[in-house]
């Protein structure tokens, strides 16, 4: 609550209207009509402003860090179907000493051909999502279906939605791309203008740009 001045002062006001005093652990406990509140209130507001600034600064630094990761080729999250996560010792010595690693994408020999064939079916034969899924499902040994994060959700075959997700993922062109989905809006897709691309390819492409 203290890290957002608006909410902090709003709740403090509502408690005050209800006859309740909001006491902070690092302030003198002053109550009653004759209690002097001017200095404690000023001090509290300053601390709230500093707390809010600190949170915003950390968010900005974190955002800048992710943007810097992108041209360096580091992958964030689960590797897309057709790729494996190549673990690399963390470049920061302190984190490397803790055993931390970072991930680059490397083609998965058993699944990468399915991605390339999928793009060919779409680009050359002009097949739709479900038609591509049916074609790939005819030879599951050569084109293993994607495995969901939750095993109980596995269909055991290709689906149109799985094909769509692959066709819409620009990482298959060899470029690293970040910020395609919003973390605070239920994972909804961001507009392409908000995506962050690496200026050059950073991993082996499975299709052309």
C-alpha positions in Angstrom: 0.0 0.0 0.0 2.8 2.4 0.9 4.4 2.0 -2.5 1.5 3.7 -4.3 0.9 7.2 -2.8 -2.7 7.3 -4.2 -3.8 4.1 -2.5 -1.9 4.8 0.7 -3.5 8.2 1.2 -6.9 7.0 0.1 -7.0 4.1 2.6 -5.5 6.3 5.3 -8.3 8.9 4.7 -11.0 6.2 4.7 -9.7 4.8 8.0 -9.6 8.2 9.5 -13.2 8.8 8.5 -14.1 5.6 10.3 -12.4 6.7 13.4 -9.3 4.5 13.0 -5.7 5.7 13.3 -3.2 4.3 10.8 0.0 3.8 12.7 3.4 3.2 11.0 6.0 1.1 12.8 8.8 3.7 12.2 6.7 6.7 13.5 5.6 7.9 17.0 2.2 6.5 17.9 0.2 9.6 18.3 -3.6 9.5 18.8 -6.3 11.8 20.2 -7.6 15.2 19.2 -4.7 17.1 20.6 -2.0 14.9 19.0 0.4 16.9 16.8 0.3 15.3 13.3 1.9 17.9 11.0 5.5 16.6 11.2 4.6 12.8 11.2 2.3 13.4 8.2 5.0 15.3 6.3 7.5 12.6 7.0 5.1 9.8 5.9 4.3 11.6 2.6 8.0 11.9 1.9 8.6 8.2 2.6 5.6 7.3 0.4 7.0 9.3 -2.5 10.4 7.8 -2.1 8.9 4.3 -2.0 6.9 4.9 -5.2 9.9 6.3 -6.9 11.9 3.2 -5.9 9.3 0.8 -7.4 9.0 2.8 -10.6 12.8 2.9 -11.0 13.1 -0.8 -10.4 10.5 -1.5 -13.1 12.3 0.8 -15.5 15.6 -0.9 -14.9 14.0 -4.3 -15.3 12.5 -3.2 -18.6 15.8 -1.9 -19.8 17.5 -5.1 -18.8 15.0 -7.2 -20.9 15.5 -4.9 -23.9 19.3 -5.3 -23.5 18.8 -9.1 -23.4 17.2 -9.1 -26.8 20.0 -8.1 -29.1 22.3 -10.4 -27.1 20.1 -13.3 -28.0 19.0 -14.4 -24.6 15.6 -16.2 -24.6 13.1 -15.4 -21.8 10.6 -18.2 -20.9 10.0 -21.6 -22.4 11.7 -22.2 -25.8 9.3 -22.3 -28.7 8.4 -25.6 -30.3 11.3 -26.6 -32.5 14.0 -25.1 -30.3 15.9 -26.3 -27.3 17.3 -24.1 -24.5 21.1 -24.0 -24.7 22.2 -23.2 -21.1 25.1 -20.7 -20.9 26.9 -19.7 -17.6 25.5 -16.4 -16.4 27.7 -13.5 -17.6 27.6 -11.8 -14.2 30.3 -13.4 -12.0 28.2 -13.2 -8.8 25.3 -15.0 -10.3 27.5 -17.4 -12.2 29.0 -18.4 -8.8 25.4 -19.2 -7.6 25.1 -21.6 -10.6 22.8 -19.3 -12.5 22.5 -19.7 -16.3 21.0 -17.9 -19.3 19.4 -19.5 -22.3 20.0 -19.2 -26.0 17.8 -21.0 -28.6 19.3 -23.9 -30.6 17.3 -25.9 -33.2 15.8 -29.2 -31.9 16.9 -31.9 -34.4 13.7 -33.9 -33.8 11.2 -31.0 -34.0 12.8 -28.3 -36.1 11.9 -30.0 -39.4 8.2 -29.9 -38.5 8.4 -26.1 -38.1 10.0 -25.6 -41.5 7.5 -28.0 -43.2 4.7 -26.2 -41.4 5.7 -22.9 -42.9 6.1 -24.4 -46.3 2.5 -25.8 -46.1 1.2 -22.4 -45.3 3.4 -20.4 -47.7 3.5 -22.6 -50.8 0.3 -24.7 -50.5 -1.8 -22.0 -48.9 -3.3 -24.4 -46.3 -5.2 -23.2 -43.3 -4.5 -23.9 -39.7 -6.6 -27.0 -39.4 -5.6 -28.4 -42.7 -1.9 -28.1 -41.8 -2.6 -29.8 -38.4 -4.3 -32.7 -40.2 -1.4 -33.0 -42.6 1.2 -33.0 -39.8 -0.8 -35.5 -37.7 -0.6 -38.0 -40.5 3.1 -38.6 -39.7 3.5 -38.0 -36.0 6.9 -39.8 -35.9 8.4 -37.3 -38.4 6.4 -34.3 -37.0 5.9 -34.8 -33.2 2.9 -32.8 -31.9 3.7 -30.0 -29.4 3.6 -31.0 -25.7 1.6 -28.5 -23.5 2.9 -27.4 -20.1 0.2 -29.4 -18.4 0.5 -33.0 -19.6 -3.2 -33.7 -19.0 -4.1 -31.2 -21.7 -2.1 -33.1 -24.4 -4.2 -34.1 -27.4 -1.7 -36.5 -28.9 -2.0 -34.8 -32.3 -1.6 -31.4 -34.0 -4.3 -28.8 -33.5 -5.1 -25.7 -35.5 -4.3 -23.5 -32.5 -0.9 -25.0 -32.2 -0.2 -24.3 -35.8 -1.4 -20.7 -35.5 0.9 -20.1 -32.5 3.9 -21.3 -34.5 3.1 -19.3 -37.6 2.7 -16.1 -35.5 6.0 -16.5 -33.7 8.7 -14.3 -35.3 11.5 -16.1 -33.4 11.5 -18.8 -36.1 13.2 -16.3 -38.4 16.3 -16.4 -36.3 15.7 -13.0 -34.7 15.2 -12.7 -31.0 11.9 -11.0 -30.2 10.6 -9.9 -26.8 7.5 -8.2 -25.4 5.0 -9.9 -27.7 2.7 -10.6 -24.8 1.7 -8.4 -21.9 2.3 -9.8 -18.4 -0.3 -7.5 -16.7 -3.2 -8.0 -19.2 -3.7 -11.7 -18.9 -1.1 -12.5 -21.5 -2.8 -10.7 -24.3 -0.7 -9.9 -27.4 0.9 -6.5 -27.7 0.8 -4.6 -30.9 3.7 -5.5 -33.2 5.0 -1.9 -33.0 5.7 -2.6 -29.3 7.8 -5.7 -29.9 11.5 -5.5 -29.3 13.6 -7.2 -32.1 17.3 -8.0 -32.1 19.0 -6.0 -34.9 20.6 -9.2 -36.3 19.7 -13.0 -36.2 20.8 -14.5 -32.9 20.0 -18.2 -33.4 19.4 -20.7 -36.2 16.3 -19.8 -38.3 13.7 -22.4 -39.1 12.1 -20.3 -41.8 12.9 -17.1 -43.7 11.9 -13.6 -42.5 
